């Protein structure tokens, strides 16, 4: 387990970029944190770290955004889902079989979908700009 403190959104994005650079395809990141904690900022950084030049936005209303390039990042937002069954209904297993890196916001809403092999990332707001980011399970990669 590793814990980091970021002091602004730019630092959160940079941590995401550094984190993602060497992630193997097929990695699932289960993300936890309150509304506005910085989950999407972290995913924006992940996209940069994976060499993707795209606009990363929260998939709150679309449920999933796909960012394609030499490497593939699939960004889920489970805020509006009530159970893992709904995640399977939108093709969760198909997404996993593609070998993309999957970043899943609001993972607590679909915890039954995880196998225990995912990386758990928790972002806590310490104040308006400061975040405590805890990453568990990355040593498996």
Backbone bond lengths (Angstrom), bond angles and torsions (degrees), N, CA, C in turn:
res aa  C-N    CA-C-N  psi(-1)  N-CA   C-N-CA  omega(-1)  CA-C   N-CA-C  phi
1 X - - - 1.455 - - 1.523 108.14 -
2 X 1.314 115.16 139.24 1.460 121.26 178.24 1.521 108.66 -130.04
3 X 1.334 115.84 142.08 1.458 121.52 179.58 1.522 109.27 -124.19
4 X 1.328 115.58 136.72 1.459 122.24 -178.51 1.528 108.69 -130.44
5 X 1.301 115.87 152.40 1.463 122.41 172.51 1.526 106.78 -117.15
6 X 1.339 115.47 127.39 1.467 119.97 173.84 1.526 107.41 -115.52
7 X 1.317 115.49 145.33 1.462 120.61 -173.90 1.522 114.24 -102.65
8 X 1.333 116.19 -6.44 1.464 119.93 179.05 1.529 108.68 -164.65
9 X 1.323 115.46 173.19 1.466 121.04 -176.96 1.528 111.80 -61.85
10 X 1.323 116.89 -38.00 1.463 120.62 179.78 1.528 110.83 -61.50
11 X 1.319 117.59 -41.76 1.466 120.88 178.34 1.530 110.95 -67.34
12 X 1.331 117.22 -36.31 1.468 120.60 177.43 1.521 109.72 -63.80
13 X 1.337 116.82 -43.43 1.464 120.82 177.21 1.524 111.08 -62.65
14 X 1.327 117.02 -41.82 1.465 120.06 -179.42 1.528 110.75 -64.70
15 X 1.320 117.31 -39.66 1.457 120.07 176.67 1.526 110.05 -61.89
16 X 1.327 117.07 -41.32 1.458 121.31 176.63 1.525 111.76 -60.63
17 X 1.329 116.54 -41.98 1.471 120.96 179.06 1.517 110.85 -64.04
18 X 1.324 117.08 -46.53 1.467 121.38 179.60 1.528 110.83 -62.54
19 X 1.326 116.35 -41.22 1.458 122.64 -179.31 1.527 111.28 -62.33
20 X 1.326 117.54 -41.61 1.464 121.50 -171.18 1.525 114.35 -82.55
21 X 1.318 118.49 -20.90 1.464 121.63 -171.81 1.523 114.22 -48.15
22 X 1.315 117.07 -43.25 1.460 120.33 -174.26 1.525 113.83 -112.23
23 X 1.320 116.70 16.06 1.473 118.89 178.31 1.523 110.25 -67.84
24 X 1.316 116.89 134.00 1.466 118.25 176.16 1.528 111.14 -75.77
25 X 1.323 116.09 152.51 1.455 120.66 174.90 1.522 109.99 -57.04
26 X 1.309 115.80 147.71 1.455 120.86 -179.81 1.516 114.35 89.06
27 X 1.329 117.74 -2.04 1.463 121.04 178.89 1.522 109.77 -72.79
28 X 1.325 115.38 136.23 1.465 122.15 175.47 1.526 108.03 -111.03
29 X 1.318 116.33 129.43 1.464 121.89 177.00 1.517 107.41 -113.25
30 X 1.318 116.39 112.60 1.466 123.13 177.22 1.521 106.97 -88.73
31 X 1.337 115.52 115.13 1.458 121.07 -173.48 1.526 111.44 -104.64
32 X 1.324 115.17 137.99 1.457 122.67 -179.84 1.520 108.67 -130.67
33 X 1.318 116.41 142.91 1.456 121.11 177.51 1.511 109.86 160.31
34 X 1.311 115.66 150.53 1.458 121.51 -179.19 1.526 111.41 -64.74
35 X 1.302 115.44 166.73 1.455 122.67 175.31 1.530 108.57 -56.38
36 X 1.313 116.75 129.31 1.465 121.00 179.41 1.509 114.74 79.91
37 X 1.327 118.01 10.93 1.462 120.45 -178.23 1.523 112.84 -71.92
38 X 1.329 116.95 -28.96 1.457 119.63 -179.56 1.521 113.83 122.58
39 X 1.319 117.40 16.68 1.465 120.41 -179.32 1.530 111.28 -61.82
40 X 1.316 117.52 -46.18 1.460 120.37 -179.60 1.523 110.79 -68.12
41 X 1.310 118.60 -35.63 1.472 120.74 175.75 1.525 110.04 -61.19
42 X 1.319 116.80 -41.53 1.462 121.15 178.19 1.535 109.85 -62.43
43 X 1.341 117.23 -42.99 1.466 121.05 179.37 1.531 110.51 -66.22
44 X 1.334 117.76 -36.45 1.475 120.52 174.51 1.524 109.65 -56.45
45 X 1.315 115.74 -44.49 1.460 120.00 177.37 1.519 111.73 -64.97
46 X 1.326 117.23 -40.24 1.468 120.08 177.87 1.527 110.24 -57.00
47 X 1.325 116.44 -44.58 1.467 120.05 -179.92 1.528 110.16 -58.43
48 X 1.323 116.83 -44.06 1.469 120.42 178.62 1.525 110.47 -62.03
49 X 1.324 116.22 -44.01 1.456 121.00 179.96 1.517 113.26 -63.36
50 X 1.318 116.21 -26.80 1.466 121.29 178.09 1.525 111.74 -87.92
51 X 1.334 116.74 0.70 1.449 121.18 178.85 1.517 114.04 80.50
52 X 1.322 116.75 19.01 1.463 120.84 -179.59 1.526 109.58 -91.45
53 X 1.305 115.76 129.32 1.454 120.52 178.32 1.523 107.92 -107.34
54 X 1.297 114.97 87.01 1.462 119.91 -176.30 1.525 108.62 -148.33
55 X 1.293 114.83 163.07 1.461 120.79 176.28 1.524 107.92 -86.87
56 X 1.315 116.94 117.83 1.459 122.27 -179.10 1.520 109.03 -98.63
57 X 1.322 115.57 122.81 1.462 121.54 178.05 1.523 109.15 -128.43
58 X 1.301 115.72 161.52 1.453 120.51 178.69 1.523 110.16 -68.43
59 X 1.334 117.39 131.32 1.462 119.97 177.94 1.531 112.82 -89.26
60 X 1.328 117.28 35.41 1.460 121.13 -176.09 1.521 112.43 -54.04
61 X 1.318 118.12 -42.72 1.465 120.44 -176.57 1.520 112.79 -94.86
62 X 1.320 116.95 -22.40 1.466 119.98 -179.32 1.520 112.19 -95.60
63 X 1.305 118.10 -11.49 1.466 127.58 -178.20 1.527 112.20 74.47
64 X 1.333 118.33 -41.11 1.466 120.04 -177.71 1.530 110.65 -143.60
65 X 1.344 114.72 137.20 1.462 122.26 171.93 1.520 107.49 -121.24
66 X 1.316 116.03 138.39 1.461 121.28 178.49 1.516 109.00 -111.88
67 X 1.330 115.66 130.74 1.453 122.05 178.15 1.520 106.73 -117.20
68 X 1.333 115.99 114.10 1.449 121.46 -171.26 1.511 111.43 -111.33
69 X 1.308 114.87 145.40 1.450 122.84 177.93 1.512 106.81 -177.21
70 X 1.328 115.68 -150.17 1.458 119.21 176.44 1.526 110.43 -58.93
71 X 1.317 114.97 -36.23 1.466 121.55 173.07 1.516 106.60 -117.69
72 X 1.317 116.22 159.45 1.460 120.67 -174.50 1.524 110.27 -120.29
73 X 1.335 115.37 133.22 1.459 122.63 177.44 1.522 107.99 -123.62
74 X 1.317 115.58 126.49 1.456 120.93 176.98 1.525 107.08 -114.33
75 X 1.326 115.75 124.25 1.463 123.81 -171.85 1.526 108.60 -113.19
76 X 1.326 115.89 113.80 1.459 122.48 -179.18 1.524 110.23 -105.53
77 X 1.318 116.49 147.39 1.460 122.34 170.84 1.523 106.67 -128.80
78 X 1.312 115.78 110.36 1.462 122.04 -174.29 1.527 113.32 -94.23
79 X 1.337 116.44 11.56 1.461 121.47 -176.40 1.520 112.38 -54.45
80 X 1.313 117.44 -40.07 1.462 121.57 -175.89 1.523 113.85 -91.69
81 X 1.327 117.54 -0.51 1.460 119.83 178.94 1.525 109.94 -91.54
82 X 1.321 115.18 145.45 1.460 120.38 -177.90 1.506 114.41 -97.85
83 X 1.350 116.74 -15.77 1.461 118.74 -177.87 1.522 110.15 -162.99
84 X 1.328 114.65 167.85 1.456 120.28 176.59 1.525 110.90 -64.74
85 X 1.328 118.04 -28.30 1.469 120.84 178.36 1.523 110.60 -56.83
86 X 1.322 117.19 -40.40 1.463 120.58 179.30 1.525 111.09 -65.93
87 X 1.329 116.62 -34.04 1.467 120.57 177.48 1.531 109.69 -66.32
88 X 1.317 116.57 -43.51 1.466 119.39 178.01 1.525 110.44 -64.18
89 X 1.334 117.72 -33.00 1.467 121.68 178.68 1.528 112.55 -64.49
90 X 1.341 117.73 -28.53 1.471 119.42 179.46 1.530 111.98 -91.02
91 X 1.334 116.89 5.52 1.457 119.77 173.79 1.513 116.45 97.81
92 X 1.319 118.24 28.57 1.464 123.14 -179.93 1.528 111.98 -46.78
93 X 1.312 117.24 -49.11 1.465 120.38 -176.93 1.528 111.54 -64.24
94 X 1.327 116.76 -34.89 1.467 120.41 177.04 1.526 110.58 -65.22
95 X 1.329 116.55 -42.36 1.461 119.81 177.97 1.532 110.51 -61.87
96 X 1.329 116.56 -43.45 1.462 120.23 -179.54 1.524 111.69 -63.05
97 X 1.315 116.84 -37.38 1.465 120.78 -176.48 1.533 112.24 -69.73
98 X 1.321 118.20 -14.59 1.467 121.86 -179.87 1.524 112.70 -75.73
99 X 1.322 117.31 -15.29 1.454 119.93 179.83 1.517 114.13 78.48
100 X 1.320 116.47 14.50 1.461 120.89 177.90 1.524 109.87 -78.37
101 X 1.306 115.96 164.74 1.459 121.38 169.43 1.518 106.12 -83.40
102 X 1.321 117.09 129.55 1.459 122.36 -177.26 1.523 109.49 -115.06
103 X 1.322 117.10 119.20 1.465 123.31 175.56 1.525 107.05 -105.79
104 X 1.331 116.23 121.83 1.461 121.55 -171.77 1.530 110.35 -118.58
105 X 1.336 116.29 105.29 1.461 120.84 175.25 1.529 109.53 -78.42
106 X 1.323 116.54 151.81 1.472 123.81 179.89 1.526 110.75 57.65
107 X 1.310 115.53 45.56 1.462 121.75 -177.60 1.522 113.72 -62.33
108 X 1.321 116.50 -24.54 1.468 119.15 179.49 1.525 112.18 -61.00
109 X 1.333 117.59 -22.52 1.464 121.00 -179.79 1.524 112.90 -78.05
110 X 1.330 117.51 -14.43 1.467 121.29 -177.81 1.531 111.09 -134.64
111 X 1.296 117.51 32.33 1.464 121.27 -173.48 1.526 113.56 -56.37
112 X 1.329 117.90 -27.94 1.464 120.89 179.26 1.523 112.70 -66.18
113 X 1.320 117.89 -16.61 1.467 121.54 -177.88 1.524 112.00 -80.51
114 X 1.317 117.43 -14.75 1.460 120.37 -175.52 1.517 111.64 -89.52
115 X 1.339 114.86 149.08 1.463 121.48 -175.44 1.522 113.21 -101.07
116 X 1.320 117.18 -11.47 1.457 120.77 -175.18 1.519 112.19 102.60
117 X 1.337 117.16 -7.32 1.462 121.64 179.15 1.521 112.86 -90.54
118 X 1.332 117.02 -6.55 1.459 120.51 -175.90 1.532 111.35 -77.42
119 X 1.327 113.89 159.86 1.457 121.27 172.24 1.520 106.44 -87.53
120 X 1.314 117.25 134.46 1.467 121.51 178.24 1.526 108.23 -102.06
121 X 1.333 115.36 124.29 1.451 121.58 -179.14 1.529 108.37 -122.44
122 X 1.313 116.69 121.61 1.461 121.84 -179.22 1.523 109.20 -118.17
123 X 1.335 115.38 130.53 1.470 120.65 177.82 1.526 108.07 -116.90
124 X 1.325 115.58 122.60 1.462 121.81 178.40 1.526 109.25 -112.99
125 X 1.338 115.53 133.98 1.464 120.68 174.56 1.527 108.21 -79.36
126 X 1.320 116.93 121.47 1.460 120.61 175.32 1.518 110.62 -93.66
127 X 1.332 116.39 -31.93 1.457 122.82 171.95 1.526 106.77 -160.31
128 X 1.306 118.74 -164.19 1.468 121.17 -175.07 1.525 113.53 -57.55
129 X 1.314 117.96 -32.19 1.469 119.96 -175.88 1.528 114.34 -123.30
130 X 1.313 117.96 -19.73 1.460 121.76 -174.25 1.529 110.49 -90.69
131 X 1.350 115.07 134.56 1.457 121.23 -179.30 1.521 110.61 -127.76
132 X 1.324 115.04 143.73 1.461 122.33 171.30 1.521 105.72 -106.06
133 X 1.321 116.36 119.98 1.461 121.89 -176.11 1.522 108.53 -116.92
134 X 1.322 115.29 121.20 1.459 121.94 -178.98 1.529 108.44 -113.44
135 X 1.321 115.72 130.15 1.461 121.82 -179.64 1.521 107.75 -120.47
136 X 1.331 115.43 121.26 1.463 121.68 179.63 1.518 109.89 -119.78
137 X 1.321 116.17 134.73 1.456 120.88 175.32 1.506 114.91 94.68
138 X 1.316 119.16 -0.49 1.473 121.04 -178.56 1.523 111.39 -67.79
139 X 1.318 116.35 -21.85 1.473 119.05 -179.27 1.530 111.23 -66.57
140 X 1.340 117.78 -14.66 1.469 121.29 177.86 1.529 111.18 -73.04
141 X 1.328 116.66 -17.77 1.471 120.55 -175.40 1.512 111.89 -84.18
